């Protein structure tokens, strides 16, 4: 009995050690980038020789970063809105459907998640060029919407499937029209799924490089594309500072969403 207890303690100890090492392995590169972004040196080195904020100022002095940031925000917002406009009605129609084709359509909408981004970007470049759209902001917005749509579909469908039909049926019995049922009953119930899907959609579009690289031009380069181009010619900590700002933006967005809705509630529902 004592030997079994000791053996269990050793198993728990090694499991705990493995978990700690795993998190250190995952977080250490991110922490190094954050620390390097505050270096006073003109090159990337760790440990840093001193502390400075000059590389954060460099971000706003380099105009291509600002222009690309504006494009990335516009594309991310546009792709998120289009994903919601297309994904929410699709979920309402397919999530509870018993038709044989419903699962096939749902799988098709989620299929971009299982495909390499570079394959989607390469194929879309040829297809959109054949349609006459070519390399443009419209093409970039279309393909970002394709990539972001599965995140909205997955979260909204998961939430909607968990809502009892009785709520909507009760509203209909009491005389509410289908539009009022959706606006006053269904929409408030699926709102956490919409918010979660919109958040994932925005972050996915904002940080996307493989697809944006295929559709980049002087007027449609997104921030990740410009960052990659900058790294090919420069080796200063500006990219580390910019990466730190992106990390802070993502953390703030998650904290705000968690404050308003609760990440745990959205993930459990989805």
N, C-alpha and C positions, 0 to 999 in steps of 0.2 A: 504494500500500500504506500509506504514511504517512498519506494523507488519510483512508483508511478507518479506520485506527486512531484518528485524531483525532476523526472523526465518531462512532465508537463510544464514545469517552470522553465526548463532549458528551451523547450519549443517556443514558449511565449517570449523568452528573451531574444532568441534568434529571429523570430518574426518581427519583434519590435525593432531590432537592429536593422533588419532588411528594409523595413518601412522608412526608417530614418535615413539610411543611405540612399534609398530611392529618391526621397524628396530633396536631399542635398544634391544628388546628381542632376535632378531636374531644375532646381532653383539656382544652383551655383552660377551657370552661364548668365542668367538674367541679372543676378546681383553684381557680377563682374561688369556687365555692360552699364548698369546704373552707376556704379562707382567710377568707371572710366569716364563717363560723361561729365564728371566734375573735375577732371584733371586740369592742371595748369600747363602740362606739356603739350607740344604741338604734334604729338604722335601718340598712338595707342600703346600703352604699357601698363602692366600691373605687377606690383603695386604702384600707385601713382606717386609722383614726386611732390605734388602739392594740390591745393584745392582752388578752383576757379569756376566762374559762371560764363566765361567768354564764349564757350562753344554753344551755349543756349542763345546768346546774342547773335552768333554767326548764322543761326537758322533763319532769323528774321532779316538778316542782311543779304542773304542769298535769294534773289528774286525767284529763280526756278522752283525753290521749295514752296514759296507762298502761292505761286500760280498752280503748282501741282496739288497743293493742299485744297485749294478752292475747287479744282476739278474733282478730286477724290470725294469731297463732301457732297458736291452736287450729284455725282453718280451714285454715291451710297444712299443719299436721301431719296433720289428718284427710283432706284432699284428697290428700296424698301417699300415705298408707297405702291409701286406697281405689283410687287410681290403680295402685298396685303390685298390690293384690289382684285387680283387674280386668285390668290390662295384661299382667302376666307370663303368666298362663294363656292369654290371647288370643294372645300372641306364640308360645308353645310350640305352639299349635294351628294357627296361620296361617303362620308364617314359612317353614316347609318344605313346606307343603301344595301339592299340584299341582292341587287342585280349581279349577274355573273361578271359583267364587264367593269364593275366598280373597282374591284381590287386591281384589275389590270391598269385602269387609268391612274389609280393612286400610286401604283408601282412606277408607272411612267413619270409621274410628277416628281417622285423621289429619286429617280434614276441618276440625276447629276451628282448625287452624293457618292455614288459607287464608281464614278468615272474619273480618271486622272484629269486634272485641270488643264494640263498642257494639250491633251487630246481634244477637250472641248474647245479650247481656244483655237487650235489649228484648224479643226473642222469648221468652226463658226466663221473663221476668217474667209475660207473659201465660199461657204454658203452665202454669207451676207454680201460678199463681193459679187457673187453671181446674181444676187437680187438687186444689185446696183447701189447698195448702201455704202459698202467699202469701209475704209478707215475713217470713222467720224464719231462724234459724241453720241449720236443716235445708236450706232452699232455697239458702242461701248456700253450704253445703257441697256440695250436689249440683252446682251450676253451676260451682263451682271445680274439682270433680273432672272434669267434662266438659272444661274448658279444660286441665287438667294432664295428663290421660290420654295425649294424643298424644306428650308428651315421654318418658314411660316406654315407650310402645309403640315409638317410633322407635329409642331407644337399645338396648332389650333385643332387639328384632327384628334390628337390625344386628349385634349381638354373636352372637346365637344362629345366624344364618345363616352366620357365619364359623367356627363350630365343626364340625369333621368329625364325621359320624355314627358313625365307627368307635369313638369313646370310649363312647358309649351302647350301641352294639351289643356291644362287648366286655364291658361290665358285665352286660348281659342274658345273654350266652352263659355267663358265669361263674356265673349263678344268681341275680343280683340281681333283686328285684321292681321293678316300675315306680316305686314310691314311693322305694325305695332308690336307684335309678338317678338319679331327680330330685334327691334330697337329697345324695347323695355325689358325683355326677358333674356333672349339668347345672347345679344351683344354684351351686356354686363357680365354674364356668366363666362363667356369665352375671352373676355378682355385680358386676363392674365396670360393666356396662350398667345394672343396677338402681340402683347408687349414683349414677351419672351422671344417670339419669332422675329419681331422687328429688331430687337437688340442683336440677336445672332446674325440677322440679315445685314444690318448696317456694318457690324464689325467684319463680317466675311467680305463684303464689298470693299470696305475701306482698306483692308490689309491685303487684298488680292494682288498678286504679282503675275502668275503665269498667263492668265487671260488678258490682263491689262497690257502686258508686254506686246501681244500680237496686234493690239489696236492702238498702240501709242503713236502719237504724232506731235508736232510742235504745239498744237492746241489741245490735245487730248491726253497728254501724259499724266498719269496719276502719281501720287506721292511715292509708292513703292518702286515704280519704274525710274523716277528721278533719283531716288536713293541708290538704286543699283548702278545707274550711270555715274553718279557721284563717286561711289566706291571704286569704280574702275579707273578713275583718274586721280583721286585724292585718298589719303590715308590718315586723315586727322579725326579727332573724336566727335566731329559734328554729327555723324550718323548715330553714334552712341547717345548723344544728347537728344536727337530727334526720336530715337527709339524709346528713350525714357519718357518723353512727353506722350508718345502714343500709349505706352503702358499706363501712365497716369490717367489718360483719358478713358481707357478701358476700365480701370479700377473705379474711377468716379462714376461712370455709367452703371456699373454693376451695383455700386453702393446706393445710387439713387433709385434704381429699380427695386433693390432689396428693401429700401426704406418705404417705397410706395406700395409694393405688392408682396414682397417676400419671395426671394429666389427659391426657398425650400418649398413653398406652396406651388409655384409654377412648375418646378421639376417633378414634384410628386404627382401633380395633375396630369402633366404631359407624359 
